[in-house]
Amino acid sequence: MVAIAIAAVGIGVMAARGVDTGRVDGFVLAAVIPAILGLYNVLIRSTPNVDPVIPAIISNSLAIPVTLVMTWRGAGLDMPIADAVLGFSAGFVLIGVGLPLFNLGHRSVPTAQISLLIMTEVVLAPLWVWIWPGETPATATLIGGALVIGAVVYQIASADRVPLRQPTV
């Protein structure tokens, strides 16, 4: 629980700048995405004999209204075709390879730890764009990301780990 609280503070630090500037879209996503991911994690863990596509459909269906509202409120999906193709291609590979491995991980890693580990992808993304395309992330993004990474390290190093229970069917 301590690690999850630290990670939540880190996410709050990253999202607070958007709230201060009147842009709540990022804050809404910072709240909705972990909630949907948490639902997916719980569904995968609690229904091991069900096809993993069903929890994916359920959790992603909840993201559709949020995505539509944010698209209508904002500039829409105005982007160059090359960027859209690159994004869809990356998503196809990452989801096609990553999601089955993620689902396999649920067999041996507790849901709370999986949720913390998956957050490292999100908080390391600003570092990747800093290194590769050269975009400089905001200081709050780096501080919040460091808190989330610290939470993950704390959870891994903590002696307070809860033993993995077999899911109930």
C-alpha positions as CSV (number, residue, x, y, z in Angstrom):
1,M,0.0,0.0,0.0
2,V,2.9,2.4,0.7
3,A,4.3,1.9,-2.8
4,I,0.9,2.6,-4.4
5,A,0.5,5.8,-2.3
6,I,3.9,7.0,-3.3
7,A,3.1,6.2,-7.0
8,A,-0.2,8.1,-6.7
9,V,1.6,11.2,-5.3
10,G,4.0,10.9,-8.3
11,I,1.2,10.8,-10.8
12,G,-0.4,13.8,-9.0
13,V,2.8,15.8,-9.3
14,M,3.0,15.0,-13.0
15,A,-0.7,15.9,-13.6
16,A,-0.9,19.0,-11.3
17,R,0.8,21.3,-13.9
18,G,-2.1,20.6,-16.3
19,V,-4.7,21.5,-13.7
20,D,-2.8,24.7,-12.8
21,T,-2.9,25.8,-16.5
22,G,-6.6,25.0,-16.9
23,R,-6.0,21.9,-19.0
24,V,-7.7,19.1,-17.1
25,D,-7.5,16.5,-19.9
26,G,-4.2,15.2,-18.7
27,F,-5.5,15.0,-15.1
28,V,-8.6,13.1,-16.3
29,L,-6.4,10.7,-18.2
30,A,-4.1,10.3,-15.2
31,A,-7.1,9.2,-13.1
32,V,-9.0,7.2,-15.7
33,I,-6.2,5.1,-17.3
34,P,-5.0,3.6,-14.0
35,A,-8.6,2.9,-13.0
36,I,-9.2,1.0,-16.2
37,L,-5.9,-0.8,-16.0
38,G,-6.7,-1.8,-12.4
39,L,-10.1,-3.1,-13.6
40,Y,-8.3,-5.1,-16.3
41,N,-5.8,-6.5,-13.9
42,V,-8.5,-7.6,-11.4
43,L,-10.5,-9.2,-14.2
44,I,-7.5,-11.1,-15.6
45,R,-6.5,-12.3,-12.1
46,S,-10.0,-13.2,-10.9
47,T,-11.1,-15.1,-14.0
48,P,-8.1,-17.3,-15.0
49,N,-10.3,-19.7,-17.0
50,V,-11.9,-17.0,-19.1
51,D,-10.5,-16.0,-22.5
52,P,-8.3,-12.9,-21.8
53,V,-9.9,-11.1,-24.7
54,I,-13.1,-10.6,-22.6
55,P,-11.5,-8.5,-19.8
56,A,-9.7,-6.5,-22.5
57,I,-13.0,-5.8,-24.3
58,I,-14.7,-4.8,-21.0
59,S,-12.0,-2.5,-19.8
60,N,-11.3,-0.9,-23.2
61,S,-15.1,-0.3,-23.6
62,L,-14.9,1.9,-20.6
63,A,-12.2,3.9,-22.2
64,I,-14.2,4.7,-25.3
65,P,-16.5,7.4,-23.8
66,V,-13.5,9.1,-22.2
67,T,-11.6,9.1,-25.5
68,L,-14.6,10.4,-27.5
69,V,-15.2,13.2,-25.1
70,M,-11.6,14.2,-25.1
71,T,-11.4,14.0,-28.9
72,W,-14.5,16.2,-29.3
73,R,-13.3,18.8,-26.7
74,G,-9.8,19.0,-28.2
75,A,-8.4,19.3,-31.6
76,G,-9.5,15.9,-32.6
77,L,-7.1,13.5,-34.2
78,D,-5.4,16.0,-36.4
79,M,-2.0,14.4,-37.2
80,P,0.1,13.6,-40.2
81,I,-0.7,10.2,-41.8
82,A,2.8,9.0,-41.3
83,D,2.5,9.6,-37.6
84,A,-0.8,7.8,-37.5
85,V,0.6,4.8,-39.4
86,L,3.7,4.7,-37.1
87,G,1.4,4.9,-34.0
88,F,-0.9,2.1,-35.2
89,S,2.1,-0.1,-36.2
90,A,3.7,0.4,-32.8
91,G,0.4,-0.4,-31.1
92,F,-0.1,-3.5,-33.2
93,V,3.3,-4.9,-32.3
94,L,3.3,-3.7,-28.6
95,I,-0.2,-5.0,-27.9
96,G,0.2,-8.1,-30.0
97,V,3.4,-9.1,-28.2
98,G,3.1,-7.3,-24.9
99,L,-0.5,-8.1,-23.8
100,P,-0.1,-11.9,-24.0
101,L,3.1,-11.6,-21.9
102,F,1.4,-9.3,-19.5
103,N,-1.5,-11.8,-19.1
104,L,1.1,-14.6,-18.4
105,G,2.7,-12.5,-15.8
106,H,-0.6,-12.4,-13.8
107,R,0.0,-16.1,-13.0
108,S,3.0,-15.4,-10.9
109,V,2.9,-11.7,-9.9
110,P,0.2,-10.1,-7.6
111,T,-2.1,-7.6,-9.2
112,A,-0.8,-4.6,-7.2
113,Q,2.8,-5.3,-8.2
114,I,1.8,-5.7,-11.8
115,S,0.1,-2.3,-11.7
116,L,3.2,-0.7,-10.2
117,L,5.5,-2.4,-12.7
118,I,3.4,-1.3,-15.7
119,M,3.5,2.4,-14.5
120,T,7.3,2.3,-15.2
121,E,6.4,2.3,-18.9
122,V,4.4,5.5,-18.6
123,V,6.9,7.4,-16.5
124,L,9.9,6.4,-18.6
125,A,8.2,7.6,-21.8
126,P,9.3,11.2,-21.2
127,L,12.9,10.0,-20.8
128,W,12.7,8.2,-24.1
129,V,11.5,11.2,-25.9
130,W,14.1,13.3,-24.2
131,I,16.9,11.0,-25.3
132,W,15.6,10.2,-28.8
133,P,13.7,13.1,-30.4
134,G,15.1,15.6,-28.0
135,E,11.9,16.9,-26.3
136,T,12.7,18.3,-22.8
137,P,10.1,17.1,-20.2
138,A,8.8,19.5,-17.6
139,T,10.5,19.4,-14.2
140,A,7.3,18.2,-12.5
141,T,7.2,15.3,-15.0
142,L,10.7,14.2,-14.0
143,I,10.0,14.6,-10.2
144,G,6.7,12.7,-10.5
145,G,8.3,10.0,-12.6
146,A,11.1,9.7,-10.1
147,L,8.5,9.2,-7.3
148,V,6.7,6.4,-9.3
149,I,10.0,4.7,-10.1
150,G,11.0,5.0,-6.4
151,A,7.6,3.4,-5.5
152,V,8.4,0.5,-7.8
153,V,11.9,0.1,-6.4
154,Y,10.5,0.3,-2.8
155,Q,7.9,-2.4,-3.6
156,I,10.5,-4.7,-5.1
157,A,12.9,-4.2,-2.2
158,S,10.2,-4.3,0.5
159,A,10.0,-7.3,2.9
160,D,6.3,-6.5,3.2
161,R,5.3,-8.5,0.1
162,V,2.1,-10.4,0.3
163,P,2.4,-14.0,-0.9
164,L,0.6,-14.8,-4.2
165,R,-2.8,-16.4,-3.6
166,Q,-4.3,-18.6,-6.1
167,P,-7.3,-16.9,-7.8
168,T,-10.7,-18.0,-6.8
169,V,-12.8,-19.5,-9.5
